[in-house]
Amino acid sequence: MHGRGRLPGAQVALALALALAPWGFAAEGDAVEQALAAPPVTGLLVKRVVPGSQAAHAGLEPGDILISLGGAALVDIDALHKAKEAIETEADCIVRKADGTSRTVRFSQGALGIELLAIEKGKPKTLPPATVKALDFTPVWNVERDLWYIFLLDGKTQAGFEHALMRIEDKKLITRREVAFDGGKRWGKNHFDVTVTMELRPRLRPLSIRFVSPLTSWESRGRLVTGKDRPPSWNVQLSGPEDAPPPATYALPAGLPLIPGYLVDTVACLLPRVEGSCFHFRALSDWDGKPGMATALICTGQEELEIQGERITAWKFEQRTLGGTVATTTWVDAKGRMVKGDYNGAVIVLSTKTKALAGLDKALKPRSLEEPERPR
């Protein structure tokens, strides 16, 4: 859900509970991309391992490939489900390590704590070719945007709001996205407030991210660290009601620009509204700061939408992660505004402040109306 509707703690719990989900989440390390570009064997590629899980205790790492479980070939996710159902107590899993060696690990019943993607030997997974190398800031240069959206679950039930603020200040692009909704038994109450500051350059560069979850007191602060004798890196500090992990620093991968998750919609508004236009980047996690896999943002054409009773023509942009399915979909109108976003079942549509806040639970009161965010 593009960062929407997932608390930091809930992300870990979800990964443990839905251990086999074949979604297009970002993964760490070049080993994953190398395996996708030239699959050495058929199996299930490890994209990410949840700390403390079965997979972590077994020593699995991103880039490893699960070949078989209990003697059953793991040609796809369904095969893994069937093999897990057949486990009585424990079963051997043959793993091809990222370095080309093989080993056998043992799994028991229950969640593996792992994100996987099916690959087939000799059949690479690639992104659509990039047609756009630099972004055009003309649509936003002299415009401060203050947009409200109705947040819909399952595309129909109004559950909350999204508030999007954007301005350019001192050669910086500053965006703030606040999301609050009551997802009932399925999702619970969620509230996120993300402020992203980017350096205005043709390929953009993240300077800082502040992720706040008022309901759980979680906060993450990420910032760019530069120095004369070292390459730029990304430093992240997490704090919350539980023991927070120590500060972490991540090397910035070379090549593709880094785009924080909550800025992808804004980037779509800066791309040419022409079918086939495509921009390559790496997604940067909003709350834990981890750089992700190569991703494409591509315009797939025009569509007629009905937004709050009005028929409009909008351009559809899909975010496609390398080796994965469509992660998010964004619709942009002729004014360069996002008018609709679809995040795997959670949908936002352009509205008014009054309609977006109608019936909102008091616990989800907007912070963005009271606390102006300045760049840090």
MARTITI-483550 format. One record per residue: x, y, z of N, C-alpha, C in turn. Coordinates in steps of 0.001 Angstrom, whole numbers, plus 500000, padded with zeros to 6 digits. Atoms other than C-alpha are relative to their C-alpha. Example, Ala and Ser with C-alpha at 12.3 -4.5 7.8 and 13.67 -1.06 7.14 Angstrom:
2
500890498810500000512300495500507800500900501200500000;499180498810499940513670498940507140499230501090500730;
//
This chain:
376
500811498800500000500000500000500000500849501256500000;499217498799500228502831502346499233500268500742501298;499777499359498720503422503018502888498729500369500712;501263499633499388499750503776503533499393498791500692;500702501059499306497942501709506113500886498951500628;499115500990499395500993499958507527500866500673501070;499134499495498954502536500786510916501334499275499954;498729500707499974506223499979511383499908498657500694;500138501261499299505397497323513971499086499053499262;500952500845500720502479496081511910500616499407498754;499341500547501181504725495641508883500679498679500328;499324501233499601506765493057510748498985498911500301;501012500993499661503672491337512110499335499451498750;500639500443501234502111491231508663500899499058499230;499067500864500726505240489755507113500076498618500635;499970501285499321505270487049509755498720499226499766;501283500684500128501577486291509409499736499558498566;500249500312501407501482486363505602501318499674499320;498600500212500351504911484878505116500243499688498544;499774500436501367504362483757501541499581501031498970;500592499032500919503001486955500016500950500378498873;499123499710501134504447487409496466499834501427499484;500194498630500423504181491200496428501302500620499543;498815499347500529506552493681494858500666500931500979;499327499161499038508152495020498038501457500203499603;498580499747500241511584496563497881500843498972500744;499084500956499380514471494271498674501380500613500093;498669499466499821517975494942499883501010499221499158;498856500684500586521122494194497959499921499767498511;499931500234501427522273493738494389499779498528499646;500151501423500302522078489935494690498610499690499477;501371500223500463518310490099494203499868500422498541;500115499508501369518573492186491056500818499153499036;499201500862500859521332489988489674499255498713499672;500760501226500233519160486901490111498820500244499071;501123499680500877516247488650488406500476500231498565;499476499713501335518394489798485492500461498744499278;499530501250500610519808486284484911499707498851500969;500361501064499052517894483612486896500840498740499774;499126501162500187520420480780487471499263498671500119;500797501212499800517757478250488515498539500404500099;501421499767499767514001477901488799499710499809501487;500316500108498579512689478532492287499373501271500509;500571498821499359511579481187494744501126500865500547;498934499079499644513899484153495083499652500728501301;500186499304498734514298485601498580500219501497499781;499901498553500147513570489323498462500319500688501317;499719499414498692513549490117502167499709498970501077;500151500921498881513880488220505443499636500802501244;500442499308498792512036489287508586500903499611501170;499146500324498853514367489552511612499268499132501017;500578500865498979513764486808514189499103498904499480;500898500989500593511795484625511771500720498670499787;499403501293500351512343480991510765501098500183498951;499050499796501086514073482172507611501283500658500509;498828499328499444516377484468509601500852499030500810;499264500966499194517316481698512026500687498947499116;499395500961500922518023479439509039501162500607499215;498887499344500662520517482002507761499726500441498580;500318499570501362518649482959504588500210501504499849;499720498605500305519510486249502911499397500368498654;500476499577501319518179488352500013500940499513498909;499206500548501102519346486763496750500066498494500018;500075501462499948519051483158497989498766499528499236;501122500552500764516728480880496014499580498666500612;500531501252499482514496478167497495499686499087498818;500154500923501126514630475147495172498897498978500255;501009501013499686512503472527496933499758499982501497;500362500148498597510729471870500226499337498648500186;500548501336499788510097468335501471499992499167498738;499915500747501251511133467019498049499161500558498881;500862499408501029508577469160496181500696501209499371;499377498884500706509952471525493518499195501279500220;500665498726499739509165475178494315500024500854498741;500042499294501278508235476432490862499189501288500094;500779498789499801505802479041492166499512500047501449;500465499816498625504148480344495338498981498932500383;500979501047499702501295477830495076500697498702500399;499255501214499666503836475008495153500538500075501426;499522499837498636505244476436498373498865499806501004;501154500193499126501802476603499936499705498503500189;500300501431499931501185472942499086501072499244500784;498912500669499289504603471892500351499934500282501495;500121499679498575504040473718503640498856499252500655;501144500732499455500653472068504108500345498545500274;499628501409499855502343468680503768501000499779501140;499037500144498905504807469393506603499294499481501247;500562500523498748504025467245509645500695500637501201;499236499335498933506776468519511925501056500915499388;498958499235500673509794469611509868500238499428498613;499671500467501347510963469392506266501266500692499523;498784499438500570514220469939504387499677500923498838;500134499047501104514476472927502076501378500184499374;498736499821500720517214473029499443500073501446499519;499830498578500294518566476537498989501257500215499179;498823499554500752520860477957496335500374501358500532;499552498740499443522865480685498006500368500989498900;499690498960500974523572483981496297501399499842499418;498635500183500511527235482983495950500130498768499098;499983501135500901526278479921493882500091498652500687;499950501265499264526689477289496599498596499564500396;501291500525499565523870475094497874500103499490501429;500058500539498659522796474104501358498572499554500292;501317500475499588519889472418503125499668500575501367;500474499481498719517880474085505890498701499287500342;501230500644499576514929472809507907498981501039500437;501107499129499627511570474520508224498926499176500689;501135500631499345508712473669510554498725500670499536;501271499386500352505041474536510299499995501463500448;500108498599499633504041478189510531500669500914499002;499480498983500910505144481407508911501520499911499894;498561500011500234508590481528507366500629501362500273;499462498657499821508953485298507697500885500402498851;499164499808501183510121485808504158499132500528498864;500700499517501192509133487659500981500681499386498788;499469500820501087509532485642497815499437500404498650;500437499767501372509263485922494055500408498818499139;499699501139500870509031483056491573500844500454498814;499165499730501168511781483018488928500194498694499231;499797501168500858512458480655486011501367500102499336;498646500009500527515936479686484865500034500516498563;499794499484501349517074481664481834498965500990499526;501036499049500414514021483961481787500082501234500901;499799498810499170515052487404483090498738500838500146;501073499039499769512633489912484566500608501389499875;499447498681500281513193493445483342498930501073500146;500910498865499976511659496908483523499763500505498581;500168499339501301510130498765480565501131501003499803;498894499052500224512801500948478923499639501408500450;500219498626499540513174504439480425499998500949498813;500066498970501034512148507333478179500278501384500580;499805498716499311512580510115480768501191499874500932;498803500014499160515952510825482359499964501092501067;500056498878499069515189514153484049498557500455500159;501360499567499714512060515576485673499794501464499624;500367498637500374510259518734484557499201500610501147;500662499405498842509358520974487515499092501172499635;500826498877500438507460523519485410498601499971500600;501375500007499471504017522303486597499892500424501463;500102499712498568504907522985490240500860501183500439;499002499010499604507489525779490142499399501155500786;500613498855499322505165528601491161498651499643500618;501290500466499491502377526524492649500179499330501359;500083500698498730501729525640496270498701499211499995;501188500846500080499355522705496392499527499587501380;500636500402498751496950521924499180498751499213499600;501055500847500534494797518964498158499501499008501045;500636500946499090492366516771500082499430498829499213;500503501211500635491371513214499249499164499203500989;500760500971499215488745510799500501500727498671499921;499323501292499926490331507531501622498940498902500019;500983501072500143488360504484500497500662498642500200;499544501373499887488854500872501567499150499134499082;500670500841500991487990498229498973499358500842498909;500460499140501083487373501143496633498636500615500196;501368499497499872483996502066498140499660500544501381;500365499599498656483899502497501915500858501173500453;499234498844499548484889505993503084500478499739501420;499428500355498708487261505397505959500839501115500612;499168498945499464489253508599506317500425500974498924;499567498950500912491286511216504498501483499865499687;498593499749500265494585512052502857500132501483499676;499760498576500213495957515592502902501390500160499404;498736499870500722498693516493500401500382501473499876;499470498648500077500773519654500723501313499977499231;498770499951500770503554520704498381500383501440499726;499512498670500348505729523759497872501470499899499624;498575499897500315509130524784496519500559501164500797;499419498991499118511372526708498896501511499821500033;498527500035499956515079527559498654500562498827499195;499537501053500904515605525178495737499774498600500578;500383501294499442513939522380497673498527499741499716;501383500438500167510782520436496919499571499383501318;500446500448498685508896519949500174498567499488499886;501338500575500053505923517629500369499630499451501366;500522500588498765503765516531503269498734499226499662;501164500855500239501299513654503116499534499464501344;500583500523498771499022512926506042498831499100499635;501035500993500272496805509850505977499433499525501324;500642500513498789494277508811508621498727499274499596;501221500740500318491611506135508413499727498936501050;500417501087499119489676503599510436499678498805499123;500160501171500848490063500228508733499240498865500633;500793501059499369487861498281511130500860498839500475;499283501185499508488857494756512114501183499642499108;498957500417500927490963494267509004501284500811500173;498821499138499996493279497277509289500199500739501320;499896499204498789492498499003512579500088501491499674;499850498568500212492964502736513065501449500299499634;498667499662500504495904504200511179500118501504499804;499754498570500164497434507652511130501483500180499688;498620499797500435500606508628509239500179501430499539;499697498627500388502233511976508676501447500016499526;498669500122500597505204512051506304500394501299499305;499478498799500642507244515110505365501320499656499308;498830500328500801509817514749502585500587501289499420;499306498868500611512394517365501560500994499456498977;499137500449501091514123516847498212500740501194499412;499227498972500687516879518855496572499544500081498554;500482499817501363515626520335493323501155499870499025;499039500240501068517791518866490606499270499116499001;500745500758501009516773517129487357499638498581500431;500288501368499575516971513704489031499569499934501462;500377499886498591516009514917492528501034499306500902;499185500703499021517840513872495685499364500207501369;500630499852498684516326513149499114500956500661500988;499215499340498962517556515417501904499560499555501392;500497500436498704515294514415504776498592499439499873;501348500557499893512215512396505676499645499935501482;500511500164498642510159512594508842498688499226499925;501180500874499981507650509782509387499482499962501433;500590499975498666505275510160512344498700499214499988;501250500735499821502550507795513522499425500396501359;500494499486498723500616509720516207499294498964500866;500739500985499224498464506754517245500913499097500808;499094500935499334501483504645518203501264500666500535;498827499253499560504034507375518986501271499591499265;498821500353500812506334505965516293500465501224499227;499439498938500823508664508400514613501315499532499399;498751500310500687511420507976512076500517501270499344;499380498849500647513856510645510930501170499513499154;498920500353500907516036510091507899500613501263499415;499355498812500578518605512519506549501208499579499181;498839500231500851521263512674503877501254500441500740;498723499681499369524817512605505223501067500056498914;498952499845501013527636513931503047501304500424500677;498696499616499469531335514517503575501042499989498898;498974499900501022534511515291501669500649498653499685;499241501237500180536089511890502190499130498752499985;500867501174500027533050509621501979498816500264499075;501157499830500882530174509004499579498755500321500815;501236499693499283526681510237500493499361498728500556;500691501128499381524736507965502836498703500507500619;501306499675499447521307507851504439499967499510501445;500012500332498581521074507972508233498568500023500527;501373500141499511517904506819509999500006499777501509;500206500186498573516827507135513630498534499714500254;501362500398499673513708505341514897499762500181501490;500378499897498597511906506078518138498548499603500135;501368500440499807508716504723519633499780499505501410;500329500455498657506954503267522651500751498739500405;499228501200499708508943500046522378501484500308499834;498569499802500207512694499586522315500268500213498519;499724499687501404513738501271519098501375499476499613;498680500448500442516593499877517044500983501159499979;498999498926500028519858501825517050499996500707498649;499920499293501284520490504434514345500693499137498954;499432500793501089521283502884510979500407500926498865;499532499231501147523210504206507998500067499089498785;500049500801501212522642502936504460500747500716498879;499310499448501163524863503449501450498972500300498913;500909499641501085523096505212498613500450499307498719;499600500696501221523095502983495531500242500979498861;499656499128501121524674504541492463499025499774498847;500796500162501214522847505128489220498642500665500095;501360499485500031519089505528489607499735500938501172;500338499104498891517655508396491679499157499278501046;500806500534498906516115507584495057498751500854500165;501266499292499832512449508505495405499269499412501207;500755500515498862510754508168498822498597499578499582;501293500567500373507538506181498726498879501017499885;501088499023500017505298509126499525500198501096498960;499767499000501041506804511154496673499719499445498608;500210500602501315506023508721493856498819500657499291;501159499350500623502611510323493257500383501376499452;499553498689500461504255513730492989500846499877498738;499170500223501181506810512374490514499127499709498780;500919500283501112503952511033488376499438501292499420;500534498722500472502617514602488171501029500812499222;498934499281500695505990515756486809500404499342498690;499629500728501214506247513183484013499119500409498825;500812499700501184505056513731480417498742499141499979;501262500740500094501405512772480077499857499466498579;499949500635501314502157510627477066500113498496500214;499962501447499830501483506920476759501395499464499690;498684500586500180504718505004477183501120500738500704;498941499289499290506651507679479074500333499230501275;499559500877498922508722505891481706501216500592500703;498923499467499176510992506980484557500476498898500940;499437501027499128513349504616486422500549500634501282;499487499521498717514181505076490116500087498832500976;500034500967498910514743503234493364499113500566501107;500871499551498923512082503430496034500788500045501301;499373499848498699513301504696499404498910499888501057;501008500207498968511335503409502394499830501256500835;500265498777499258509645506296504177500381499881501467;499840500061498543509922504961507703501280499328500469;498759500598499516513024502758507872501213500367499146;498898499426500755515100504453505167500768499059499099;499253500960500807516131501341503232499784500244498508;500149499889501460516837501839499504499488498687499433;500609501195500555514837499408497404500482499652498608;499649500502501320514922497704494034499679501013498911;500299499169501166514874499314490616498506499929499699;501443499882500204511364500513489809499737500908498804;500400499161501131509609501996486780498660500658500302;501270499288499951506884504636486775499641500291498556;500291499969501430505157504352483404498567500448499744;501325499549500412502228506099481731499406498971499038;500622501041500819499856503489480316498863500521499126;501027499440500874497434505889478609498963500818500745;501070499178499444494291507931479189498809499152500422;501238500644499566491131506947481038498993501074500377;501075499115499557487778508575481690499586499566501406;500354500291498621487073508793485419498835500863500441;501014499188499337484157509960487497500498500271501420;499477499591498709485519511902490469499003500947500652;500979499190499270482936513200492925498924500567499073;501090499618500881480251513270490263500410500735498748;499505499285501183482437514948487632500802499059499116;499262500815500960483711513217484483501262500740499586;498752499370500389487360513932483825500843499003499216;499024500824500706490091512657481538501303500048500783;498774500060499213493176511482483394500975499018499366;498947500894500475496489509823482542500347499028501122;499758501063499023497196506539484290501493499671500050;498599500340499780500669505876485784500080498794500933;499820501185499187501717502488487122501424499931500528;498691500207499394504589501840489533500296498506499980;499665501410500163506256498537488615501401499738500541;498720500364499427509002497084490770500623498870499196;499300501042500741511640494944489080499640498624500550;500340501353499608510433491369489134498674499867500708;501257500059499268507141492286490804498827500435499150;501205499547500660503597493248489942499862501509500174;500258498574499836502086496733489808499813500295501483;500070499682498573502630498272493249498929501044500289;501000498950499821500547501443492949499593500523498629;500485499377501233498507503235490302499529501402500330;500321498598499780498109507005490021499386500582498740;500636499323501131495810509073487788500231501497500137;499629498588500001496902512618486838499148500737498978;500859499252500925494622515260485278500812500994499182;499335499063500913495403517964482717500734501114500745;499342498973499202496420520355485513501230499459500726;498853500594499329499106517952486682499728499640501444;500356500390498632497208517005489856499669498514500046;500481501360499810496771513506491159498527500084500394;501424499982499702493035512887491126499519498675500596;500366501298499434493039509216492132501275499184500194;498900500913499758495437506694493631499470498680500508;500417501339499586495060502942494075501212499276500559;498885500644499308497280501163496587499574498612500457;500365501387499716496265497512496343498757499894500878;501267500106499280492691497975497534499639501245500770;500259498709499381493068501275499349500038501044498892;500139499038501099491914504083497055499771501386500580;500297498622499642492036507855497405499512500728498753;500533499204501111490028510266495232499967501458500428;499969498570499735490357514034494983498635500475500474;501252499547499422487732515786497068500197501397500575;499866498750499264487205518797499309500319499677501447;499684500190498587488354519252502874498763499570500782;501224500303499259484771519162504132499577498556499794;500419501373500281483924515892502411501026498997500524;498959500935499575487271514283503236499981499764501504;499999500112498546486856514962506964498641499633500580;501355500313499526483154514094507153499983498690500784;500151501205499197482441511628509961501286499446500551;498694500495499569486116511354510913500042499810501513;499794500266498579486934509795514279500898501091500588;499230498925499383488276512426516697501459499626500220;498620500444499781491382510306517303500861500175498766;499271499865501259492334510846513652500032501451499518;500016498580500357492236514650513730501265500381499232;498826499633500808494548516153511074501017500824500782;498906499238499411497916517343512384500468501093499044;499475499096501017498747519079509125499261501336499950;500706498727499931496161521793509844500536500865501133;499577499299498795497826522727513110501502500238500076;498550499933499851501568522130512747500673500193498646;499298499826501294503256523711509718501366499363500045;498701500691500074506195521537508692500982500854499208;498949499295500721509375523299507721501125499026499695;498879500896500301512413521706506084500982499954501153;499061500178498900514941520295508549501389499737499454;
//
